[in-house]
Amino acid sequence: MSCPHVSGIVGLLKTLHPGWSPAAIKSAIMTTASEMDNSKGPIKDRFYENATPFAYGSGHIQPDLAIDPGLIYDLNVVDYLNLL
């Protein structure tokens, strides 16, 4: 179920910030994510133990913070080519 939720948040961000690239939207979502779940407790893994960053990635998405993240990391084609 994460894919439809993230897709909806991406649509919301693209509507509010039409000039943002896909990399900028990804950055806004990832840099505003939290290590806490929606009950303000630590994110749990499948064994109901505290999860590590390898289990939860960037964390719990917070769309209200992603709308105005303060700082985004933007990339373009040249940046990706330099990476390769």
N, C-alpha and C positions, 0 to 999 in steps of 0.2 A: 503494500500500500504506500510505500514511500514515493514511488514514481509519480502517481497522480497528485500527491500533495506538493511535491517539489515543483512539478510542472505548473500547478496553479499559482504557486508563489512566484515562479519565473514570469508567468503571464502578468501578474500584478505588478512586479517590478518593471517589466518592459513597458507597461501602460503608463506608469508614473515617471519613468526615465527612458523615453524612446531613443535617446542618443547613446545609451549604454550598450557596449558590446556583450556577447555571451560571456567572455572572460570577466568583465566587470560585474555582471550579475552573479556569476559563480563566486567571485571574490566577496561580494556583499553578503551573500548567504553564508559562506564559510566563516568569514571573520566575525560575524555576529552570533554564531551558534554558541550554545552553552553546554557545559559538562553536566548540568542538572536537568532532570526530566521535568515534566509539567507539574509534578507534585513537589517540586523544589528539593528532591532527594537526588542522590547520585544515580546515574544511568546504570541499570543492571544488565548483566549478560543473560544468556539462556539458562544458566544455573542459578539465577537470582542472586549472584554475587556482584560486587562493584566491578563494572566493566573497565577495561583499559582503553586508551586511545586506538589500539588496534581493533577493538570491537565496535566502537561507536564513531570512528572517523572524526569529523569536525564537531559532532555533537548534535544536540537537539536544536532544530531550526527555530528561529524567532523572527517571523515575518515583520512584526512591528518594528524591530530594530534594523532589519535589512533594508527597510524603506529609506532610512537615512543613516547609513553606516559610518559616516564621517570620513573614512578612508577606504578607497578601493584600489586594487592592483589590476591594471588593465594591460592586456597583451594584444599584439597584432601579428600579422603573418611573419614579419621580419623577426620578431622575438621567437616565434616557434622555429623558424629556420635556423636561427642562431643556436637554439637548444639542440637541434639535431646535428 
